[in-house]
Amino acid sequence: MENLGERYYRDSGAVPLFGTVFMLGCGIVAATVLSFIYAFVVYWNPFVYVSVVATGLFGLGVGIAVNVGGTLGKVRNPLYARLVGVVMGLLSLYLCWAFYLWAAQKGDADMCRQLGILEPELSFDPMRMYELIQWIADNGLWGMFGGTPTGWGLYSLWAIEAAIIFLATVVIAGGNESAFCEPCNVWADDAENLLQLENTGYEDLRSDLEDERYERLDELHTGEHNAKDCLRVTLHTCPKCDESNFMTIKHVVVTLDNDGDEQEDETEIVNRLIIPAELVTHLQTAAGTKTQKKKAKPQAEEIEDYDEPEAE
């Protein structure tokens, strides 16, 4: 029996030297710039909601930068990307504290007077930063809900803030879902939501596709389907050859949240399942799209006329 794991794309784990350089470079630049912006926004902004949003965006921004660096550097090792994300997350926290303490010195005369600071200075000295943080923890800098957080209450808020920044950075850094063609040394092109299929019950669809019974897709590709409860097909194909072809199918249900806005709930059925080039051409034809790199092969005019290639 065929190992089902072999039916799916698996990252090679390769980490090119330039991949590490790109990831660190993009991460350091993003961490430095975004830390500076974030620190001053959080210090001077009077609205807690804005600070919470800024915290999430800060972590996302650094994580995206690391992710982009890994993509440019052709890193095919999600674990390694997340390890770089860990380093960049810690660096981001350190830098934003340095910039925040600098902003606090500029904006709080009492702090400067009590600590004997004659001129606000940007310091990356851990001991100096610790001294300033201790003063803020004892005295507080800002108010919330009619009070000024200090002590363990303030430490708790800082811990939550740090966790959001750190986790967002790490998760996004290693979240590259693209496939890679090793022979051609290129990332696959992603044709997202190429087709929408009718959802008539997909319990056995995964096993059917793993067993190469692709005619199930024909059965689900009808003229009518509920766009708010359907199956979405995404293709991942090498732009240079016919050998690396993968398919992702998700069950998507569109619902309304408490504000009346639409939100999508996704359930993954198959993720980057290896498929033959003939099926790629078939699905592209059904979707009305054209490919510019496929070699001359007979194309089906209608999805209902598709015949699976005979096993050699």
C-alpha positions in Angstrom: 0.0 0.0 0.0 1.3 3.4 -0.9 2.4 5.6 1.9 -0.2 8.4 2.0 2.5 10.9 3.2 4.1 10.5 -0.2 0.9 11.8 -1.9 1.6 15.2 -0.5 4.2 17.9 -0.9 6.9 17.9 1.7 9.5 20.7 2.2 13.0 19.6 1.4 14.4 21.3 4.5 17.0 23.2 2.4 18.4 26.4 3.9 20.6 28.3 1.4 23.2 30.6 2.8 21.6 33.6 1.1 18.3 32.5 2.6 19.7 33.1 6.1 21.2 36.4 5.0 17.9 37.6 3.5 15.8 36.5 6.5 18.2 38.2 9.0 18.5 41.3 6.9 14.8 41.8 6.3 14.1 40.9 10.0 16.6 43.3 11.4 15.5 46.2 9.2 11.9 45.6 10.0 12.5 45.1 13.7 14.5 48.4 13.9 12.1 50.5 12.0 8.9 49.1 13.4 10.2 49.1 17.0 10.9 52.9 16.7 7.4 53.6 15.3 5.7 51.3 17.7 7.4 52.7 20.8 6.5 56.3 20.1 2.9 55.4 19.0 2.3 53.4 22.2 3.8 56.1 24.4 2.1 59.1 22.9 -1.2 57.5 21.9 -3.9 58.0 24.6 -6.3 55.2 23.3 -5.8 51.7 24.6 -7.5 50.2 21.5 -5.0 51.8 19.2 -2.1 50.4 21.3 -3.6 46.9 21.2 -3.9 47.1 17.4 -0.4 48.5 17.1 1.0 45.6 19.2 -0.5 43.0 16.8 0.6 44.9 13.7 4.1 45.3 15.1 4.5 41.5 15.5 2.9 40.8 12.1 5.1 43.3 10.4 8.4 41.7 11.7 7.1 38.2 11.0 6.1 39.1 7.4 9.6 40.6 6.8 11.3 37.4 7.9 8.8 35.4 5.8 9.5 37.5 2.7 13.3 37.2 3.3 12.9 33.4 3.5 10.9 33.4 0.3 13.4 35.5 -1.6 16.2 33.3 -0.2 14.4 30.1 -1.1 14.3 28.7 2.4 12.3 25.5 2.4 12.5 24.7 6.1 9.6 26.1 8.2 11.2 25.1 11.5 14.4 27.1 10.7 12.2 30.0 9.6 10.5 30.0 13.0 13.8 29.8 14.8 14.9 33.0 12.9 11.5 34.3 13.9 12.3 33.6 17.6 15.5 35.6 17.3 13.8 38.5 15.5 11.0 38.4 18.0 13.4 38.8 20.9 15.3 41.5 19.1 12.1 43.4 18.4 11.2 43.3 22.1 14.6 44.6 23.1 14.6 47.4 20.5 11.1 48.6 21.2 11.9 48.8 25.0 15.0 50.9 24.2 13.0 53.3 22.0 10.1 53.4 24.4 12.3 54.3 27.3 13.8 57.0 25.2 10.3 58.3 24.4 9.5 58.2 28.1 12.5 60.3 29.0 11.4 62.9 26.4 7.9 63.1 27.7 8.1 62.7 31.5 10.0 65.4 33.3 9.4 63.7 36.7 11.1 60.6 35.5 14.2 62.5 34.4 14.3 64.6 37.5 14.1 61.7 39.9 16.6 59.6 38.0 19.0 62.5 37.5 18.7 62.5 33.7 19.8 65.8 32.3 19.2 65.0 28.7 17.1 62.2 27.2 19.3 59.5 25.8 18.8 56.4 23.7 20.5 53.6 25.6 20.8 49.9 24.7 22.6 49.1 27.9 20.6 46.3 29.7 21.4 47.6 33.2 20.4 51.1 32.3 17.2 49.9 30.6 16.4 47.8 33.7 16.8 50.8 36.0 14.3 52.8 33.9 11.9 49.9 33.7 11.9 49.5 37.4 11.1 53.2 37.9 8.2 52.9 35.5 6.9 49.8 37.3 7.1 51.6 40.7 5.5 54.9 39.5 3.6 54.2 36.4 3.5 56.3 33.3 -0.1 56.2 31.9 -3.6 55.7 33.1 -6.2 53.1 32.3 -9.8 52.9 33.4 -9.3 55.6 35.9 -6.1 54.2 37.5 -2.4 54.0 36.9 -1.0 50.5 36.4 2.0 49.8 38.5 3.8 46.8 40.0 2.6 43.3 39.1 -0.4 44.6 37.3 1.9 46.5 34.9 4.2 43.5 34.6 1.2 41.4 33.6 0.3 43.9 30.9 3.8 44.0 29.6 3.9 40.2 29.6 0.7 40.0 27.5 2.1 42.7 25.1 5.4 40.8 24.7 3.6 37.5 24.1 1.5 39.0 21.3 4.5 40.5 19.6 6.7 37.4 20.0 4.1 34.8 19.0 2.9 36.8 16.0 6.5 37.2 14.8 7.3 33.5 15.2 4.1 32.1 13.6 4.1 34.4 10.6 7.9 34.0 10.0 7.4 30.2 9.4 4.0 30.4 7.7 5.1 30.0 4.1 2.4 27.7 2.5 3.9 27.7 -1.0 5.3 24.7 -2.7 8.8 24.6 -4.3 10.0 22.8 -7.4 13.4 21.4 -6.5 14.6 20.5 -10.1 13.8 24.0 -11.4 14.8 25.8 -8.1 11.7 28.0 -8.1 8.6 28.5 -6.0 5.4 27.2 -7.5 2.7 29.6 -8.8 -0.4 29.7 -6.7 -3.7 29.9 -8.5 -5.9 30.5 -5.5 -9.6 29.7 -5.5 -9.3 28.5 -9.1 -12.6 26.6 -8.9 -15.6 26.5 -6.6 -17.2 23.1 -6.2 -20.5 22.1 -4.8 -20.5 20.9 -1.2 -22.6 17.8 -1.2 -20.7 16.1 1.6 -16.9 15.7 1.4 -16.3 13.1 4.0 -14.8 10.6 1.5 -13.4 13.2 -0.8 -9.9 13.2 0.8 -9.5 9.4 0.4 -10.9 9.4 -3.1 -8.3 12.0 -4.2 -5.5 10.3 -2.4 -6.5 7.1 -4.3 -6.4 9.2 -7.6 -10.1 9.0 -8.2 -10.2 12.5 -9.6 -13.6 12.0 -11.2 -15.1 13.0 -7.9 -14.1 16.6 -8.8 -16.3 16.3 -11.9 -19.2 15.2 -9.8 -18.8 18.3 -7.6 -18.3 20.7 -10.4 -21.9 21.6 -11.3 -23.4 24.7 -12.8 -24.9 25.7 -9.5 -23.3 25.9 -6.1 -23.7 27.9 -2.9 -20.9 30.4 -2.8 -21.3 30.6 0.9 -20.9 26.9 1.5 -18.6 25.4 -1.1 -15.3 23.8 -1.8 -12.5 26.0 -3.1 -9.7 24.6 -5.2 -6.2 26.1 -5.3 -3.5 24.9 -7.7 0.3 25.1 -7.0 2.2 24.6 -10.2 5.8 25.0 -11.3 6.1 27.9 -13.8 8.9 26.0 -15.7 8.0 22.4 -15.9 5.1 19.9 -15.7 6.5 17.8 -12.9 5.6 19.7 -9.8 1.9 20.1 -9.5 -0.1 20.2 -6.3 -3.7 20.9 -5.2 -5.3 22.3 -2.1 -9.0 22.0 -1.4 -10.8 23.8 1.5 -14.4 23.7 2.6 -15.5 27.3 3.1 -18.5 28.5 5.0 -19.4 32.2 5.0 -21.3 33.4 8.1 -22.1 36.7 9.7 -20.5 37.9 12.9 -22.1 40.0 15.6 -21.6 43.2 13.6 -23.3 41.7 10.5 -20.0 41.4 8.6 -19.1 38.3 6.7 -16.5 36.0 8.0 -15.1 32.8 6.5 -14.6 29.5 8.3 -12.3 27.1 6.5 -11.8 23.4 6.9 -8.8 21.9 5.0 -9.6 18.7 3.0 -6.3 18.3 1.2 -3.2 20.5 1.4 -0.8 20.4 -1.6 -1.8 17.0 -2.8 0.5 15.8 -5.6 -1.5 15.6 -8.9 -0.7 14.9 -12.6 -0.2 17.6 -15.2 -3.2 16.3 -17.1 -5.4 17.1 -14.1 -3.9 20.6 -13.9 -4.7 21.2 -17.5 -8.2 19.8 -17.0 -9.0 22.0 -14.0 -7.6 25.1 -15.7 -9.8 24.4 -18.7 -12.8 24.0 -16.5 -12.0 27.3 -14.8 -11.5 29.1 -18.1 -7.9 29.9 -17.4 -4.9 29.4 -19.7 -1.4 28.3 -18.9 1.7 29.5 -20.8 4.2 26.9 -19.9 2.5 23.6 -20.3 3.7 21.4 -23.2 1.3 20.4 -25.9 -1.2 18.0 -24.5 -4.8 17.2 -25.3 -7.1 19.4 -23.4 -10.6 18.6 -22.3 -13.3 20.9 -23.6 -15.7 20.2 -20.8 -15.0 19.0 -17.3 -17.5 16.3 -17.7 -15.5 14.7 -20.5 -12.3 14.2 -18.4 -10.8 10.8 -18.5 -8.0 9.8 -16.1 -4.7 8.9 -17.6 -4.1 5.2 -17.8 -1.6 3.8 -15.4 1.7 2.8 -17.0 
